[in-house]
Amino acid sequence: MRKATILKLILAKNPLLAARRLIKTERVIAKAIQGNEFASCALPLRLQIEVTDRCNFACMMCARQTAKIYNQDITYATFHKLIGQLRPLYVTLNGSGEPLLNQDIHAMLRLCRARQITTAMPTNMLLMDGLTAQRILETPPNYLTFSLHATTPELFHCITSSTGFQACLKNFEDLLLKIDRRKLVLRILCTLQSANLNHYRQMFALIKKWGLLHNVVLAAVFNYGPYTKQVIPGKQQLKETIADLDDELAKCQESDKKAFLNIWRQELLNLEYRPDTETSAPCLIPWYSTFIKANGDVMPCCYITSEEFVMGNIYSSSFAQIWNGKKYREFRIKITEDRLGLKTCKSCWNDNAAVVKRYTFLTLGKTNWKI
């Protein structure tokens, strides 16, 4: 997590709450820096929860293409219980489904805001109309992300199998007129893949019109397995698109457009080199965060989709039992000692080496990480 984000999570309005959060953060981060098989008994700082695995889109790059789908929702009662047990500082309400399909989403957001828990939620915006938008605006997440991967109806349908392009844009633009920017930060997420690599001009024009150039998240498509071959661009396509971008950059006079194009270019470079990249760098996620699926399965993170990495299920064990149970401890040992032996983890870009070096003072210089 970014330093600024951590400070926001800790410095609550209530001094007693701030003190408790500071203690929890120190305990969680210290265990992560040490690389201990046991994580902090204070439980994770961040909870990512798949409030539903139902979706009204069928995005071609999504993990749900091969994941086992249960068509389930997390109930408010279950969510309330988890918040009480974990006392997280940050909650991300997403997974492989569309969060607005869960009818309890408004109550979940209301609970988190009442407890001063920072929340983030993505949506494809198709359901963000009328009463739904009104209720979201009454108790919004702190960060609301519009997942937008296309700039034309044809490309939108190709990527999402939905004909709702115009409806999504209208809902978003209506929301823009009503939001209170002091309560809600809007972000745009675009996953770069073979179908949309060269749509940087159109995407820039849309985002500039909305005044959100500083709130863009570009993400290179993640390789979830054989099915993603159709969405991961080949070397030649990447080479040609980067060359086109370089030509565009050479002619560009607008500083904001140049900045946007450079971010796009960097993600293309990430796509170009990622297939050949393996890392053994520290990853602190299994110590400070957890991912709970709609069926209750607990996973180390949302990019690990194989059922062999299910750490337990919240409907058969308490989260505290799972958090430092045998499977979670074995996974932490594996990622500390042999990340290259974990197929998904070795090709993931998460690298926390600098964080480990910066905060080893928390463990008096002791760490199991090889840095």
N, C-alpha and C positions, 0 to 999 in steps of 0.2 A: 504494500500500500504506500502511496505517496505520503511524504512527511506532513504536508499541509492537511491531508485528509485525516491522518491520525490525530493531529492537534484539534481539528474540528470535532472529532468523535469524543475526545477526552474532556475538552473544556465546555462542559455543560453549564447551563445557567445556574443550576443548583450547586453550591460549593461542595456539599456532602456527596452528591452524585459524581461531581468532577473528581473528588478524591478517590472514590471507589473505582472509577474508571481508570484513573492513573495507576492504581495498584494492580488492577486486572491486566492492563496493558503491559506493565513491567514484567509481571509473572509469565504472561503468554509469550512475549518476545524473548525473554531470557531462555525459556525452554527451547524455543526455535533456534536461537543462536547457538545454544549448546549442542543441538542435534540429538537430544535425548530421545530414547524410544518412547518415553512417557511424555505426553503433552501436559500443559498446565491443568491442574484440577479446577482452575477458574473457568475452564471451557473456552471455546473459540471467541475471538473478537468479532468475526463475521459469520453470518449464517446466509448461505444461498439456498433458497428453498423453491422447489418446483411446485408452485401452488396448483398447477394443473398440467397434465401432459396432453390435454386436448388442444387442437389448433385448427383455426379456420384457413390456414395456408398449408401448402405442402412444398416448402422451399427446397430446391434441389441440392443445396449445400448443407442442409440441417442433419444433425445426428439422428433424428427420429426416422430417417429413411431406413436405418438398419436396427435401431434400438427397439426393444420390446415395449410396446405401448399398452398401458392398462386402462386408458380412458377414465382416469381417476382425478379427483380434486383433493387437496388438503382442506379439511374442514376448519372453521374458525376455532372450534374447541381444541383441536390438535395444535393449531398455530399458537393459540393463547398459552397452552401448556408448555410448548417449546420455548416461547419467549420468556416465560417464568423460570424455566430450568436453565437456559443458556445465558440469559441476560446479555445478549449481544450488543455491540456498539453500532453495528452496521448490518442491515438486512437487504439482501438482493432478492427480489421477488420474480425469479424467472428460471426457466429450464428449457425443455423442448416444447412447451405449450404457449398459448397466448394468455397472459395473466387475466385479462378482462373477461375471459370465459368463466372464471371462478366468481360466483355471485357474492362470496364473502370478502372479496378483495378490498372493498371500501372499509369494512370493519377492521381488517388487518392493518391497513394504512393508518386508520384512526388510533388503534392500539399503539402502534410504533411511535406516532407523533406524541401521544400522551405520555409516553415513557422516554421521550427525547432520544429515540433511536433513529439514526440516519437511514433513510431508505432509498433504494434505486429500483426502477422498474422499466423494462422495455415494453413496447407494444407496436404492433403493425398498424395501428390507428383505425382499422376498419370498423371497430365497434365504438370508437370514441366520438359518439354523436349524442345529441339530445341529453337525456337524463344521465347517461353514463359520464359524459364530459362535465356536467354540472356537479355530480357527486365527487368526481376526481378533484375538481377545483376546490371543493369545500375542504377536503382533507387530502392534499396531494402528496406524492412521494417527494423527497428532496431532489431527486434526479429522475427525470422522465426522458427515456430514450425512444426516439422514433426510428424503428428499423426500416430503412429505405435503401434498397439495393438496385433500383432501376429508375430511369428518368423518362421512359415512354411506356404506354400501355402494353405494347407488344413485348418489350423486354421484361416488364413487370410480370406478365402472364407466363413468360418462359421460365423465369426464376421461381415464382411463387405458386404457379398454377391457379392464380386468382385473377378475376376480371375487375377487381376493386380499386384499380390505380387512382382514378379520379376521385372516388369516395374517400380514399385515404388522404389524399392531398387536401381535399376540402375540409375534412375533419380536423386535420392538423392546422390549417390556416385559420379556421374558426377558433381553435384553441389558442392560437397565438394572440388573437385580439383580446382574449379574456384573462389570460394568466397574470398572476402577480409574480414578477421576477424575483421578489424578495423571498418568496416561499418555495419557488420551484425553478430549478435549472433544467432547461431543455437541451437535449443533445441529439445529434443525428448520427446513426450508425450505418455504415455501408460496408458490406463484406465484399472484398474484391475477389473476383473469380473469372473464369474464362469468358463468360458471357458479357461482363460489363467493364472489362479492363480499359477500353478506350472511350468510356463515357465520362471522362473527367471534365470536359468543357460543359456539358449539360448539367452535371452534378454541381459544379461550381456556380453556375448561373442560378440554379434553384436555391442553393444554400445562401448565396449572397443576397438574393431577394428577401429571404427570411431574416437576414441580419444575424446569422448563426455561424459565421466562418470560424469563430474561436471556440465553437462547441461541436466540432466534427470529430468523430472517431472512425478512422479507416482501419479495417482489420483484414489481413490476408486470410483467405479461406483455410480452414484447418482440415488436415487429412485424417478422417475418421476411419478409413479403410478402403477396400477395393471399389465401393460404389462411388467414391468421390473423384475417381479418375476423370469422370466426365466434366467436373467443375474446376479441377486444378489445371491451370494453363500450362502448356508445354513450353520448353525453352525457347523455341522459335517465336511463338506468339509474344512471350515476354520481351524477347530481344527487340522485336519490331515495335512493340508499344513503347518501350523505354526510349528507343530512337526517336519516335514521333514526339514523345514528351520533351526530349532534349531540344528538338527543333522548336517546339512551342515555347519552352522556357527561354531559349535564345532570343526570341522575338518579343517576349512578354515585357510590358512596361509597368503593369499594375503590381504594386508590392503585395497586396493581399492575394491576388491570383497566383503570383509566383510562389508565395508561401504554401498555398493550397496544392499547387502542382508538385512542389518538392516533397510534401507529405505523401501524396499519391505515388510519386516515383519511389520513395523509400519503401513503401509497402510492396511494390512490384519487385524491388531488389530482395525483400524478405522472401517473397514467393520463389524467386529465382534460385536463391541459395539454400532455402530450408530443406529441400529433399536430400541435400548432401550434408546437412548439418546435424551433428549429434553433440549433446552437451552432458557433462557430468557436474555442472554447476549446482550449487545449493538451491533448493526450492523449499521455501518456508511455509507454503500453503497448508500442508498437513498438520501444522501446529497452530495456525491462527485462523483457519477457515474450515468450513465443512459444507458439503452439498447434500441436501435431503431431497430425494425424488418424490413424486406424487404418490407412489405406493408405499412410501416410508423407508425405502432403502437409503442407507447412509453411504456416501462415496467420498473419497478424498478431495475430488474436484470435478467440475462439470465436463472436463475434457476426457476424463477416464470413463468410458462407457461400458467396458466389459464387465459381465456379471461376476467374474472371478475377483473383482475388486470391491464387491459389496462388503462393507465393514460390519454390517448388522442391520436390523430393522427396528424403527422406533415403536412399532406395534407389538414387538415381542421382547424388547429390552429397553431399559431407560437409556437416554442418550449418554449419560455419564458412564454407564457400563460399556457402551460401544466405544466411546472416545478414547479410553485407555485399555480397551479389550485386546485380546491376543492378535487379531487380524490387523488392527490399526497400528499396534506396536511393531509388528513384523513389517508392515509397509513402510513405516518411518525408518526402521533399520535399513531396509533395502534401498530406499531413496538416498539415505545418507552414505551408505557404503558402496552401492553399485547402481546408480541411476541409469547407467548405460544398459543395465540388464532389464529395465522396464521399457517395453516397446513404445508405449505412448509417451512416457516421460522423457526419454532420451531425445525425441524429436520436437519437444515442446520448447518454446522460446523463453520461458520464464527463467530468469537468472538473478539470484539474490546474493551473489558473491560479495558485491560492494556493501550490502546491508549487513552481512555477517561480519565483515571486517570492521565496519563502523561501530557496531554495537557489542563487540566482544568484551568490552569493559563490564557489561552486565553479568558476565559469567567469569570474571577475573581472568580473562584470556583463555579460558578452557572451551574447546569446541571439538566436536567429532567430525566437522566438515573438513574436507580436503581442499584447502584454499591456499 
